[in-house]
């Protein structure tokens, strides 16, 4: 079952926004373990957005 292109584009925007959010949260934290966790989450959302965008272009 194919996902409509509009929904895929929205998903890319949402994942990118979440990555930005977690980057901001990581910068605001002083705890090194929590900062590292938030950075990893941001990287995961960014990878997801890139993967989904790659499907959109192919």
N, C-alpha and C positions, 0 to 999 in steps of 0.2 A: 504494500500500500504506500503510495507516494504522498509526501507531505507537500502542501501547496507552497510555492515560492515565497509568498507573502509571509507565511508562518515561519519559514526557514530564516528569512531576513529578520523577522522580529526576534527569533531565537538568538541569532548572532548579536543583535543589539543588546538583548538582555544579558547574555553571557559577558559581553564586553563591559557593560555597566557594572555587573557584579565584580568583575576583575578590578575595575577602578575603585569600587567601594572597599574591597579588601586591601588594596594597596594603601588607601587613605587610612584605614583602620590600623594597618601595620605601622605606618609612620607615627601614629598617635600613641602607640604603646611603648612602655619602658621595659617590660619583661621580654628578655631575649627568646625564651621558648614560645611565648604567645606570638611575638613578632614573626618568628620563623614559621609558625603554623599558618598565620594569616598570609604570609608571602606565598607559601605553598598552595594555599587555596586560590589565591589570585592567579598564580601560574596555571593551575588546573583549569580555571574558567577561561583564561586566555587561550590555552591549547584547544579547549572544546570549541571556542568561537572560531578559531582558525580552521579546525577540522570541518566544522559545519559549513563555513564559508567556502572551503575547497570543494565540498559536494555541490554547493550552489553554483559554482562556476563551471563545473564539469558537466 
